[in-house]
């Protein structure tokens, strides 16, 4: 009776990621990293609220809103 071949050991997470990235690169893609505000941070949320309040007081706010509405209507 022939000896049973050893089962292949499972790939590590790093090996799986390396092969996935190689497939994506072969498909013509490249990795990029995006940094976005951390909305879980109370300081970031407070800063956003402050900036929105300032924008709300902008003297051209009505004209900007009308322009945005027109642009959105064109895209629908």
N, CA, C and O of each residue as an XYZ file, in Angstrom:
304
protein
N       0.840     -1.178      0.000
C       0.000      0.000      0.000
C       0.885      1.242      0.000
O       1.757      1.377      0.858
N       0.669      2.166     -0.970
C       1.517      3.358     -1.023
C       1.241      4.284      0.156
O       0.137      4.332      0.698
N       2.273      5.007      0.527
C       2.144      5.948      1.645
C       1.253      7.111      1.236
O       1.293      7.590      0.103
N       0.457      7.541      2.187
C      -0.428      8.681      1.941
C       0.392      9.967      1.915
O       1.241     10.178      2.782
N       0.143     10.832      0.922
C       0.889     12.095      0.941
C       0.404     12.972      2.095
O      -0.765     12.948      2.481
N       1.340     13.737      2.624
C       0.992     14.643      3.722
C       0.045     15.724      3.199
O       0.239     16.233      2.095
N      -0.964     16.074      3.972
C      -1.821     17.173      3.520
C      -1.038     18.484      3.544
O      -0.194     18.709      4.411
N      -1.337     19.332      2.576
C      -0.637     20.624      2.513
C      -1.002     21.448      3.744
O      -2.156     21.467      4.174
N      -0.012     22.120      4.299
C      -0.310     22.946      5.466
C      -1.089     24.174      5.015
O      -0.834     24.699      3.932
N      -2.021     24.633      5.815
C      -2.804     25.812      5.433
C      -1.906     27.043      5.298
O      -0.920     27.197      6.020
N      -2.269     27.908      4.361
C      -1.498     29.134      4.178
C      -1.743     30.077      5.342
O      -2.838     30.133      5.901
N      -0.712     30.810      5.692
C      -0.861     31.828      6.728
C      -1.613     33.022      6.141
O      -1.769     33.131      4.925
N      -2.075     33.910      7.011
C      -2.776     35.109      6.556
C      -1.866     35.949      5.660
O      -2.321     36.512      4.664
N      -0.593     36.034      6.008
C       0.362     36.815      5.207
C       0.530     36.205      3.811
O       0.609     36.932      2.821
N       0.583     34.877      3.734
C       0.714     34.214      2.435
C      -0.544     34.425      1.582
O      -0.452     34.683      0.382
N      -1.709     34.312      2.209
C      -2.957     34.542      1.467
C      -3.017     35.974      0.946
O      -3.433     36.200     -0.190
N      -2.607     36.938      1.759
C      -2.628     38.340      1.341
C      -1.622     38.578      0.222
O      -1.908     39.320     -0.717
N      -0.453     37.961      0.309
C       0.570     38.116     -0.724
C       0.049     37.601     -2.068
O       0.249     38.254     -3.092
N      -0.616     36.437     -2.082
C      -1.137     35.906     -3.334
C      -2.308     36.746     -3.853
O      -2.453     36.932     -5.061
N      -3.134     37.248     -2.944
C      -4.246     38.110     -3.361
C      -3.718     39.388     -4.010
O      -4.207     39.806     -5.060
N      -2.711     40.009     -3.373
C      -2.127     41.230     -3.940
C      -1.475     40.966     -5.288
O      -1.545     41.795     -6.196
N      -0.844     39.814     -5.411
C      -0.210     39.458     -6.695
C      -1.277     39.325     -7.785
O      -1.071     39.780     -8.910
N      -2.419     38.701     -7.457
C      -3.510     38.586     -8.435
C      -4.045     39.962     -8.825
O      -4.297     40.219    -10.002
N      -4.218     40.841     -7.846
C      -4.729     42.183     -8.135
C      -3.748     42.978     -8.993
O      -4.160     43.674     -9.922
N      -2.445     42.877     -8.688
C      -1.439     43.571     -9.502
C      -1.434     43.020    -10.924
O      -1.296     43.774    -11.888
N      -1.585     41.701    -11.051
C      -1.621     41.083    -12.377
C      -2.836     41.566    -13.170
O      -2.819     41.568    -14.401
N      -3.887     41.973    -12.460
C      -5.092     42.493    -13.110
C      -4.963     43.983    -13.430
O      -5.908     44.596    -13.928
N      -3.786     44.571    -13.141
C      -3.551     45.972    -13.470
C      -3.935     46.944    -12.372
O      -4.048     48.144    -12.623
N      -4.137     46.453    -11.162
C      -4.498     47.324    -10.037
C      -3.278     47.581     -9.168
O      -2.295     46.841     -9.213
N      -3.359     48.641     -8.377
C      -2.278     48.930     -7.435
C      -2.880     49.339     -6.102
O      -3.977     49.897     -6.068
N      -2.187     49.071     -5.006
C      -2.736     49.421     -3.694
C      -2.562     50.909     -3.394
O      -1.556     51.515     -3.762
N      -3.541     51.477     -2.734
C      -3.460     52.846     -2.228
C      -4.015     52.856     -0.813
O      -4.775     51.968     -0.428
N      -3.637     53.850     -0.056
C      -4.107     53.957      1.318
C      -4.844     55.280      1.474
O      -4.360     56.324      1.036
N      -6.007     55.231      2.094
C      -6.809     56.433      2.306
C      -6.925     56.708      3.801
O      -7.200     55.806      4.592
N      -6.714     57.945      4.168
C      -6.883     58.366      5.545
C      -8.122     59.236      5.614
O      -8.259     60.191      4.850
N      -9.013     58.916      6.514
C     -10.260     59.655      6.663
C     -10.408     60.090      8.114
O      -9.795     59.497      9.002
N     -11.218     61.124      8.367
C     -11.418     61.542      9.758
C     -12.019     60.406     10.591
O     -12.890     59.671     10.128
N     -11.542     60.283     11.810
C     -12.044     59.264     12.726
C     -13.260     59.829     13.445
O     -13.121     60.570     14.419
N     -14.441     59.485     12.973
C     -15.666     60.033     13.533
C     -15.985     59.480     14.924
O     -16.942     59.920     15.560
N     -15.197     58.528     15.392
C     -15.377     58.025     16.761
C     -14.705     58.939     17.773
O     -14.996     58.866     18.967
N     -13.808     59.799     17.303
C     -13.061     60.706     18.181
C     -13.913     61.940     18.483
O     -14.286     62.667     17.562
N     -14.226     62.187     19.752
C     -15.059     63.343     20.099
C     -14.457     64.677     19.650
O     -15.199     65.597     19.307
N     -13.129     64.797     19.646
C     -12.492     66.047     19.204
C     -12.751     66.281     17.714
O     -13.014     67.408     17.294
N     -12.675     65.220     16.927
C     -12.919     65.336     15.490
C     -14.368     65.727     15.245
O     -14.644     66.597     14.420
N     -15.294     65.093     15.953
C     -16.714     65.415     15.794
C     -16.998     66.859     16.193
O     -17.785     67.542     15.539
N     -16.358     67.324     17.266
C     -16.554     68.716     17.699
C     -16.030     69.682     16.636
O     -16.663     70.701     16.361
N     -14.888     69.371     16.043
C     -14.324     70.229     15.003
C     -15.242     70.276     13.788
O     -15.436     71.338     13.197
N     -15.800     69.146     13.417
C     -16.721     69.102     12.277
C     -17.959     69.938     12.573
O     -18.417     70.695     11.717
N     -18.507     69.807     13.788
C     -19.675     70.619     14.162
C     -19.358     72.103     14.087
O     -20.179     72.894     13.623
N     -18.167     72.483     14.543
C     -17.745     73.883     14.512
C     -17.667     74.393     13.073
O     -18.142     75.488     12.771
N     -17.065     73.591     12.184
C     -16.920     74.001     10.792
C     -18.275     74.083     10.087
O     -18.494     74.981      9.275
N     -19.180     73.159     10.389
C     -20.509     73.195      9.788
C     -21.262     74.440     10.245
O     -21.955     75.078      9.453
N     -21.126     74.781     11.521
C     -21.790     75.988     12.034
C     -21.253     77.232     11.333
O     -22.015     78.155     11.042
N     -19.957     77.267     11.061
C     -19.373     78.400     10.342
C     -19.883     78.449      8.905
O     -20.195     79.524      8.393
N     -19.967     77.305      8.261
C     -20.464     77.264      6.891
C     -21.927     77.691      6.820
O     -22.352     78.311      5.845
N     -22.687     77.361      7.845
C     -24.105     77.706      7.882
C     -24.314     79.222      7.907
O     -25.349     79.716      7.459
N     -23.341     79.950      8.426
C     -23.434     81.414      8.533
C     -22.858     82.131      7.316
O     -22.839     83.361      7.286
N     -22.391     81.398      6.323
C     -21.764     81.999      5.150
C     -22.778     82.874      4.415
O     -23.916     82.448      4.216
N     -22.396     84.084      4.009
C     -23.350     84.994      3.376
C     -23.895     84.497      2.028
O     -25.000     84.873      1.636
N     -23.146     83.673      1.330
C     -23.595     83.156      0.035
C     -24.242     81.775      0.151
O     -24.373     81.063     -0.845
N     -24.642     81.402      1.352
C     -25.164     80.064      1.599
C     -26.365     79.725      0.712
O     -26.446     78.620      0.176
N     -27.289     80.661      0.555
C     -28.489     80.398     -0.252
C     -28.119     80.163     -1.720
O     -28.670     79.275     -2.369
N     -27.191     80.959     -2.233
C     -26.769     80.788     -3.627
C     -26.046     79.454     -3.814
O     -26.229     78.784     -4.830
N     -25.239     79.076     -2.849
C     -24.515     77.803     -2.924
C     -25.508     76.644     -2.880
O     -25.376     75.684     -3.639
N     -26.508     76.731     -1.987
C     -27.520     75.682     -1.905
C     -28.291     75.554     -3.214
O     -28.569     74.444     -3.669
N     -28.636     76.684     -3.817
C     -29.361     76.654     -5.091
C     -28.506     76.001     -6.179
O     -29.011     75.214     -6.980
N     -27.223     76.326     -6.206
C     -26.325     75.736     -7.191
C     -26.222     74.220     -6.986
O     -26.288     73.450     -7.945
N     -26.059     73.799     -5.712
C     -25.965     72.361     -5.420
C     -27.248     71.636     -5.844
O     -27.187     70.554     -6.429
N     -28.412     72.235     -5.548
C     -29.684     71.629     -5.947
C     -29.754     71.477     -7.463
O     -30.227     70.456     -7.962
N     -29.289     72.481     -8.196
C     -29.323     72.417     -9.660
C     -28.387     71.325    -10.171
O     -28.743     70.589    -11.091
N     -27.214     71.213     -9.593
C     -26.265     70.179    -10.012
C     -26.828     68.792     -9.721
O     -26.743     67.894    -10.558
N     -27.399     68.623     -8.538
C     -27.970     67.324     -8.196
C     -29.147     66.978     -9.092
O     -29.314     65.819     -9.471
N     -29.959     67.959     -9.433
C     -31.110     67.716    -10.300
C     -30.638     67.274    -11.686
O     -31.281     66.432    -12.314
N     -29.527     67.827    -12.172
C     -29.002     67.439    -13.470
C     -28.494     66.001    -13.489
O     -28.506     65.348    -14.533
N     -28.049     65.509    -12.335
C     -27.482     64.164    -12.258
C     -28.530     63.089    -12.033
O     -28.211     61.903    -12.120
N     -29.754     63.459    -11.750
C     -30.789     62.464    -11.453
C     -31.432     61.926    -12.664
O     -32.322     61.081    -12.566
